Amino acid sequence: MYTRFALVDCNNFYASCERLFEPSLHGRPIVVLSNNDGCIISRSNEAKALGVGMGTPYFKARPFLKKHGVKVFSSNYALYGDLSNRVMTVLRQLEPRLEMYSIDEAFLHLDTIRDRSLTRYAGFVRQTVYRHTGIPVSIGIGPTKTLAKVAGHIAKKNAECQGVFDMSEASIDDILSCFDVSDVWGIGRRQTERLHRRGIRTALGLKNCEDDWLRRNLTVTGLRTAMELRGISCIALEDGPLSRKSISSSKSFGVQVESLSALREALATYVAQAAVKLRGQRCLANSLQVYITTNRFSKTARHYSARQVLTLAEPTASTSFLIRHALAGLSRIYKPGLRYQKAGVVLFGLVPCSFHQPGLFGAVDRKSGPLMAAMDRINEKWGRHTIQHAVAGLEKPWKNKQLKKSRAFTTSWKELPVAKAR
């Protein structure tokens, strides 16, 4: 069967989301900051042209950004997540066989497109997504997912492609000979170092490398990547949503926290957020880990970091049950007199709800399921924290800094954009 994959990649996704509700920002440089307004994690093309680096600490870049009139936003993940869902919904209506690879990327299977030009069809997909969501995308097409990734990189970087590039319409070897091996999907820093020692610096060199050497030095994964570059499809499309092996929730505090009560509030909030993700995945957790840490870069106080792993008597997705165990673990690792910078929780040992057989004398409250479902529906409709556990607190003075956060234009009734007729 003649197989073709397409990688749909949202252009500068976070920056595009922010620009969507402020048309006056079109053509103006934009950057988006990480949690706690720490580092730059997204840049518009205009900001890239100014030389703004990815991952640059905001406090270092602030004078430069101000001088050049760069608009700065704190990360607004509620907005980004909702717009991502809208993009994926449009794509799924056009091509049912879709794998959501990340918040701003998706693979499509184009094996049903026979009589039409793939480039023309990809252009239609691109226009449809933009018309329905306002988010610009680039599309790369190839006989394998890895080659589609390479094509997507070219489509995004080269303006003459007009956002679409099909590997079959060009010489694949010529393209791979100019493509850095470190940019190949699945090749990390350590693999790159090994390939460089071998004298391999391009994707073409990786494609033509001996199978035995690849298997010994890059394992089967590296060999599979080389096979994909040869046009042999080895990585199948995952049609359903991928279940995560663990779920984590953590953030750095806006101000350093010293009291146990404030840490309890923060940890309870993070547990509740992780539990919502857990139920959304229709899974239960067998274990959880809580951790706290002070500022590792402090020059006036010694660094302290600790974690506690707790095994649950029975798998659960109950926020109440998880909070109870998390706070018990926190009390064991908390040391008074220290100023904590971050806390978090990790849920692991995940099992699908449908696979779990409850014990007759299990420790989890059987009535918690309907209660959690009701809480999730309320918070989904009226906004996060509309209803929550009291231990999570109301004011949350420790909350991470988001001094430049835009409104939740699509997920909060109170923050909907207002249109005025003249």
N, C-alpha and C positions, 0 to 999 in steps of 0.2 A: 504493500500500500504506500502511496506517495504521501509522506507525512510532512507537515509543516507546523512549527510552533511560532507563536507571536508573543513577545514580551511587551506589555503595555506599562509604561513607566510615567508617573505623574511628574511633570517638570517642576523642580524646586518646590516640592509639595507644600511644605509649611508656609513658605513665603507666598505661594499662589493662593492658599486659603485665606491668608490675611488680606491680600490685595482684592479678593473677590468682593468684599463688602465695602471697600473704599476705592471706587474707580479713580479717584484723584491720584492714587499711588501708581497708576500705570506709567511706566517709564522712569519711575523714581527708584533708587536703590533701597532694598529692604533686607533686614537680617532678623532672624528669630533666635532667641536665647534658650538655653537648656534650663532644667529645673533650678530654681533659686537664682535665676538670672546669672548663671555662671559663665557658660561659653557659648560661642556662636555655633548653631547646629544647622542652620539653613540660610541660604543667600540667594537673592534674586540674581539674574544675569548681570544687571547693572552693578550690584555690589561685587560680584566676582570680577567684573571689568576694572573696578577700582583697586583690586588686589586684596580684598578682605579675605583672610584665611579661614578655612574651616577649622573649628575647634579652638579658635583664638579666645583667650579669656576676655570677658567683656570689659573689665576694669582697665585692661591694657589698650583695648581698641576704642574705648569711649571717646577720647579726644579726636582721633582720626574720623570716627563716624560722625561726630558733631560737625567737624570742619567741612565734610563733604555732603552734609544734609541727608545722611542715611537714616531712614525710619526704622526704629528698633521696637520689636515686640517680644514680650514674654511668651513662653510656650502656652498654647491653649489646646490641650489634648482633647477636650470634649468637642471642640469645633473640628479638629483634624479627623477624629474618629468618625464623626457623623458624615463629613464630606467624603471620606474614604468609602464608607458604606454606600453612599449614593453613586460613586464612580463604579464600584463593583456591581451594584444592582443593574446599572445601564449595560455594563459589559456582559453580564450574565444573560440579559435579555437578548443581546446580539449573538452571543456564543455560549450555549449552556455548559460546554466543557471548559471550565475555568478553574485555575488554581490560584488562590490569593497567596502570593509569596510574602508580601509585607504590606504595611499600611498604604504604601504608594506604588506597589508593583503587583502585576498579575500575569500569569501565563495563560494563553488561549491555545486550543487545539484547532487547527484550521483544515483538518482533513476533509471537511464537507465542501470546501470552496474549490470547485473544479473548473468551471467555465469562465470565471472572472479573474482579472488580474489581481494578484494578492496585494500589490502596492496600491492599486486603486481602492480595493476593499478596505485596506488598513487606513487609507485616507478618509473613507466614509466613517469608519469606527472612530477615528480621531475627531472628526467634525461632530459626530453624534454625542460623544462624551462631553465635548466643550459646550455644545448647544444646551444640553440637559443639566450640566453641573457648573459650567464656567471654569473648569480646571483643564489647563492645557496638558496634553500627554504626547510622548514620543513612542513609536512602535518599531521594534526590530523583529525581523522574520528570518527564520533559519530552519534547517532540517532537524536540528536538535535544540534542546533548551540552552545549552552552552553557547552555540552559535547564534541563537536568538539574542542572548545576552550581549554578545559582541556587536551584533547588528543594532541593538538598542543603544549601546554606547555611541556608535557612529551617528545614529539618527538624532541623538540629543546634542552631540558636539558640533555637527556640521549643518549650517543653516541652509545650504543648497539642497539638503535632503528633504526639507520641508516637513520634518518630523517623522518620516517613514524611511526605512531602509530594509531592502530584501537581499539577503546574502546570495540568493540564487541568481541575481541579476548582475553579479560582479565576480571577479576572480577571487575565490576564497583564500587561496594561498597568498596572493598579493596583499590582501587585507591582514591576514594573520602575521605576515612578515613585518608589518608596521605596528603590530599590537603588542604592547608590553606584557610579558608573561605574568607580572604581578597584578595586572588588571583582569586576568581570566577568572571567571566565576569558579569558586572552590579552591583557588590557590592562595593560601595565606602567607604570612611573613616567613615562617620556617621553611615551607615548601619552596618559596621564592629563593631563599638563601641557598638551599640545596641545588636548585636548578642553576643558579648563577655559578656555583662552584663547578658545575658540569659544563659551563659555557653556554647555557640555554638562557636567552634573554627575551625571546619573542614567543608568541603563541604558536608560530610555525615550527620553531624548534621543539616545543613541547609536543606538538602533533606528530613530528617525525622521530621522536625519541624512542629508544628500544623498549619494548614491553617489559622485559626482564628487569631492566634497571628501574623503570617506573614502579614496578610491583615491589621491588626491594626497598626503594628509597621513599616513595610516596604512597605506598600501600595500594590496595585495590581502588581506593577513591581517586588517586592520581591517575591510575591507568584508565579508569572510567572517564575522567575528564579528557584525556588524550583521545580516547575513542570517540567522544562526542565532537571534538575538534575535527576528527576525520569524517564526520558526517554520519556516524553510526549512533543511533539513539539508544542511550543506556539509562537515562533518567526519565522515568515515566511521569506523566501528568497526574498529580494527585487531585482527583475530582472533588473529593469531600474536604471539609476543613480539617486541618491537622491538629491533633490533640497534643497539647504541650505536656512534657514530662514533669514540669514543675511550674508553679505560679508564684511570682514574687511581687512584693509591694513595699517600696521604701522611698524616702526622700530625705534630703538634707534639710535641717531646720532653718527657718528664717533668722532665728536668734538661737544662740546656744542654750541648751536646757539643762538645768541642774536638779530640779525636784523630781521625785518619783511619780508624783501625781501627773505632771505634764508628760512624762514619758509614757505613762499608762494611757493617757488620752491619745497620744500620737500612735502608739502601737495598736490600740483598739481601732482607730481609724484605718490604719493600713491593713489590718486583718479583715475588716469589713469590705474594703475594696478588693482584696484578694479573693474573698469568699464569693463576691458577686461574679468575678471572672470564673471561678470554679464552677458555680452553678450554671453559668452561661455555656460552659463546656460540657455540662451534664456529667460531671465527675464528682468523686468523693476523694478526700485526702486521708491517707493513713498516718502521716507524720507532719510535723511542722518544726521550723527552726526560727528562733527569734535572735536578733543581734542588735547590739548598740556599740557605738564607737565615738570617741572624742576626736577633736581636730588633730589629724596626724601631722600637720604643718605648724602647730603651735610651738613657739619658742619659749613660752613661759610655763608650760605644764607638761607633764609626762603623758605620753599617749597610752590610752587604754581601749582595748577592743575585746569584746567577749560575745559568745554565742551559746545558745542552749537548744539542743534537739530534743523534742518530745514525741514519743510514740503514742498514738491515741488507742484507747481500748477498742474502738470500732471506727471504721471509716465514716467520715461525715462531711457535709457541706453546710452545716449549721453555723452561722456567724456567732451565735451565743456560745456554743460549745467551743469553737475555735478561740474566741476571745478569752474564755475562762482559762484554757490551757496556756495561751500565749502570755497572759499576765502572770501566771504561776511561774513560767520560765523566766520572765523579766525580773521577778523578785529575787531569783537565785543569782543573777549576774549583775544586778545593779550595785554600784558602789557610790555611797554618798560623798558629796564634796567635789565631784568632778563635773565638768561642763561638757555635755554631750552634743555632738554635731549631727548625728544621724542615727536612726533606728529603722528596723525593717523586719519583715517576716517572709518566709519561703514555705509554701505548701508543696509537699512532694509525696511520693508513693501514691500517685493518682490512679484511680480505677473508675471505669464507667459505671454510672448508677445502675445500668441494666445488668451488669455482671455481678453485682454484689448481693450476697445472700445475708440478710440481717440475722444476728444471733437472737435467740429467744430472750436472753436476759441482757441485751445490749445496754450500754451506758447512755446512748443518745436518745433524746426525747423524740418519740415518734410524731409528736404534734408539731415539731419545728418546721417540717417541710412546707405545709400550707402557710405558716407564718412567714417564712423566708420568701416564698413566692409572692405573697401579698406585699411585703416590703419592697421587693424588686419592682413590682408593677407600679407602685406609688412613686418610687424614686425615678423610674424610667420616664414616667409621665410628667412629674412636677419638678424634676431636678435632683441631683445628688444631694444627700444629707437632708432631704425633706423630712424623712423619718429615719432615726438612727438609735443606736444603743446609747444610753445616758453616759456610760463610762467614756465614750468618745469625745465628750465635751461639746460646747456650743460655740464659744468664741474662738478657740484654737489659736491662741497668741503665738504658738510655736510654728505655725504654718509657714511653708517656704515662701520666699519673696517672689512676687509676680507683679512688680511695680508698673509694668508696661503691657499688661495682659488686655487683649481685646475682649469684647463681649461674646457671650455664648449665643451667637446670632441664630442658631438653628436648634438649640436644645433647651432653652429657657424662655418661658413665657414673658418673664420680666425684662429680658434683654433682646427681644425680637427687634429687628430694624423697623423704623417707622418711615413710611413714605407720605409726603405731604404734596397735595395737589395745589397748583397755583391758579 
